[in-house]
Amino acid sequence: MFAVVGDSKLEKVLIELDNKLFQKKEKELVEKYFNVADIDKAWEFVRS
């Protein structure tokens, strides 16, 4: 799992698009965007 932490709507859209285009969920290579305020949630996601 891969967490991207930032403060950009563009980054969020690009991460979602990347997951859809390359269908990484099937390969368990999931990327997810988190806002800077949600850094604890990002760590939880990576550790799960």
C-alpha positions, 0 to 999 in steps of 0.5 A: 500500500502506498499513501500520498500525503499532501495539500493538493486537489490535483494530487488527489485526482491524479492518484485516483486516476492512476488507480483506475487506469492501471487497476492496481487494486487487483495487484494489491498495489493501492495508492491513496491520497490523504490531506496533511491533516489526516496524516494519522489516517495515512499511517493506519492505511500503510500499516494495514 
